[in-house]
Amino acid sequence: MSELKDKIALNIHKGMDNNMLSNNDLVHIIEQCGSYLNLMTIPDYASKNNISYNGAKKHRHIHKIFNVKFVIDND
């Protein structure tokens, strides 16, 4: 699986270096990945799932991306 991840990262890097991908393209890729992960900020996740902020923070998978904490809930 790591080999596929490396190929994807390399192709994105090459695409940016060769001006084949725009900033909008990268934003679209990030949004699509976020959708697959069901990625939400802790307050958004807590509100959507009718639980407290601390409940989400302590009992869900939290990952810090771009210095913002997100819940990943794609089970």
N, C-alpha and C positions, 0 to 999 in steps of 0.2 A: 504494500500500500504506500509506503514511503516513496517508492520509485515514481508512482503516479503523481504524488504531491510535488516532488522535485521537478518533474516534467512540466506540470502546470505552472509552477513558480517561474521556471526558466522561460517558458513561452510568454508569460506576461512580461517578464523583464525584456525579452527580445522585442516584443511588440511595442513596448514603450521606447526602447532605444532606437527603433527603426521607424518611429512615428506611425505605426500601424494601429495603435490604440490611443484613443483620446482620454482626457480626464473623465468625460461623460461615460466612456466605455468602462473605465475602472469603477466609477460609481455604480454603474449597472451591475457589474460583477459582485461588488460588495453587497449591494441590495439583494441580489439573488442568493448569495451565500447566507446572508442574514435571515432570509426567508426559510431556507432549508434548516437552519439552526433554530428557528423560532426565537430569534434573538430579540430581547427587549431589555430596556433599562429596568432596574429593580422596581422603581415606583410604578412604571407601566405594567409590569408583570403582576405586581401585587394587586393593583386596581383591577386588571382584567380577570384575575383568578379569585378575587374577593378574599384575599388574605392580607395580613399586615405586612408592612415593609420589613420588619425584623423577621417575620416568618419566612418570607421569600429569601432574605439575606442569609439566614442561618440554615435553611433546609432545602435550598436549591443549588444547582451548579452555577457558581458565579465566576465570571472570567473578566479580567480587566483588559480592555481594548482601547487604544488611543486615550489612555488615562481616564476612562469611564468604565464603571462596573456594569456588566450585563448579565442577565440570566440566560443560560442556554438550556432550552427545554424541548428537545426534539426526539424524545423516546416514543 
